[in-house]
Amino acid sequence: MEVNYGGFLGHSLVDWPGRSACVVFLRGCILKCPRCINEHLQNGSSKVPIEDIFKQIDKVSKTLSAVMISGGECLLQPEAVMEIADYAHQKNLDVGIETSGCTCRNLKKVLPGIEFVLMSIKSDFHQLSYAQAAGVGNGQLMSNNVLASLDALYGWGWDGEICLATPVFKDNLYQLPAIYKKLNQYVSRDTPWRLIQGLYPDKSQEPITIDEISTQAKLLQRDGHSHVKVVV
């Protein structure tokens, strides 16, 4: 099998919180987020045999506990994700994916073979907001796909670990209450929602401060009965 390959990170402590993982990046994405930190992986072709990725995992497997598969959007290549997961399990490594949630059908394909999902929530679920944040024309379709992916994570009996994340910028801080309200309609077990300081790729603006994000997080988390646990 050939894989549209984006790169390899031998060691990460942030992609799977609490775990030491390597990260396999797969190239290609259906979204064109204008503030994507991996914009160089949105397009292009760089095909390699999947065995090349296995060799990369072999080199670091004894110092890790997990493999993360990221992108781009890794779920555009579900067969590759499943093959990498099978190989990692042979090495006694757990497997997680980082995804936008915009390819629900493929998420359902890979869920039985992975242990962790980190899903990025781009904006509130209004079609115009999602279109702007994701750089796509049909924001309603993308928003609906993300909600369907949340339904699959929480309503299909999968018991793996879940983390949700949203990059926060000055112009989407006001959307956080709406995102929080919508997530609470789907999230049925305790799940961290990481609010991440968004960085402007062109450095045109100063990023929002951690203190500003933390203040909003405290306001959101006043409801102590929520399964959504806001983390900064």
Secondary structure, DSSP 8 states (H G I E B T S, - for coil): -EEEEEEEEEEESTTTTTS-EEEEEE---S---TT-TTGGGSS---EEEHHHHHHHHHHHGGG-SEEEEESS-GGGSHHHHHHHHHHHHHTT-EEEEEE-S--HHHHHHHGGG-SEEEEE--S-S-HHHHHHHHT-S-HHHHHHHHHHHHHHHHHS---SEEEEEEEE-TTTGGGHHHHHHHHHHH--S-EEEEEEE---TT--S----HHHHHHHHHHHTT-TT-SEEEE-
